[in-house]
Amino acid sequence: MSAILDQTPVNKNFLSPLNFKFMIKKAPHVNFFIQKVNIPQISLTAPNYPTPFVNIPIPGDHISYSELEITFKVDEDLTNYLEIHNWIKALGKPENFQQYKEIQDKKSWTGDGIYSDISVMVLSSTKSANYEIVYVDAHPIILSSLTFGTTDEDVNYIEASATFKYTLYNIEKI
């Protein structure tokens, strides 16, 4: 006699791409205008164990995270764009070492230093917090260009994208 197991999921709702909240302490104006954010790919190296016949893959010991990418609408004062722009500029110290020193001297817990944690709340179908994804020690590496043009028939408000590197991310049930 075999046991019959019920494999019906408890929650049958699909995950909606509209149900999320984004928060980065160092760039608060980006939070309001966020359009898209991804949960990056995670991968594990898979070295091979050589044998005379076939190489056998074994689990590795180094995790690799893809970059975090966001897209946001740019406000007309460029406030949110400049938050990321000035952060990258301070990290790259293009004019003098003082730019980097100013950002380095700020306490990490304030979110105003070199790094800032980024949080994405994944909401349920009832718009309540379901999971929180925290990207630890994030910093921007790419900020897209802004393109102005007069050929569109409708107003298509300008969007920008930013790419971040981070140490790791954690996904926790709320």
Buried (B, 14 or more C-beta within 10 A) or exposed (E): EEEEEEEEEEEEEEEEEEBBBBBBBBBEBBBEBBEEBEBBEEEEEEEEEEEEEEEEEEEEEEEEBEBBBBBBBBBEEBBBBBBBBBBBBBBEBEEEEEBBEEBEEEEEEEBBBBBBBBBBBBBBEEEEEBBBBBBEBBBBBEBBEEEEEEEEEEEEEBBBBBBBBBEEBEEEEE
